[in-house]
Amino acid sequence: MGPPPDKALTGMAAFFIHHWLGILTLLVVLFTLPIVGCPLLMATHVPALQSLSGLVFRFYGEPVCHQMPTRSLFLFGYQMTVCARCFAIYFSFLAGCVLFAFVRTRLKIWNIVYYILLCVPMGIDGTTQLLGIAIPRGIGPGWQLIWTVESTNELRIITGAIFGLASALFVLPYLQEIFNGDEQVPVKKEAPSGTGKEPAK
């Protein structure tokens, strides 16, 4: 006979609270692996695996990503399941989860102003492209600025990576505070009644 339902739920909750970062990282891994896995399946030229890749590819379509070929990366000649910017966001967020595991005791909650500043490059690159506004997006051979409306995959990767890593390192300290904040509060020891002695320091 198994444990009572309430005890089992309490145990599951306790496990989640103590291992929330590992669980979150695993979920992000499971979400990001198909991004590069689908082109690998297509490259096998095995019909069954290619059919599976097609199903997964459609799963990552709207509303997850527009999947425009001109704004996407290719692996072994096959398109990844998301565009270059989304690829950079998801994988840099995963990198942030891994990095946070090593700095979680030292990295504190930081001001949202810094996070907003790190979001600005992607905001400018994406918004100007959407609105058809030309901005400098490169440097020519003579060090002249190259003004274009359409962004490049290099810029999409750079701005997406900054946003993804910043998002992870901004959000995770808050989750740390929620799940493990009580463990950081020292508990004052009370002296035994009637002894008249102060608790040990």
Secondary structure, 3 states (H helix, E strand, C coil): CCCCHHHHHHHHHHHHHHCHHHHHHHHHHHHHHHHHHHHHHHHCCCHHHHHHHHHHHHHCCCCCCCCCHHHEEEECCEEEEEEHHHHHHHHHHHHHHHHHHHHCCCCCCCCHHHHHHHHHHHHHHHHHHHHCCCEEEEECCCCCEEEECCCCHHHHHHHHHHHHHHHHHHHHHHHHHHHHHHHHCCCCCCCCCCCCCCCCC
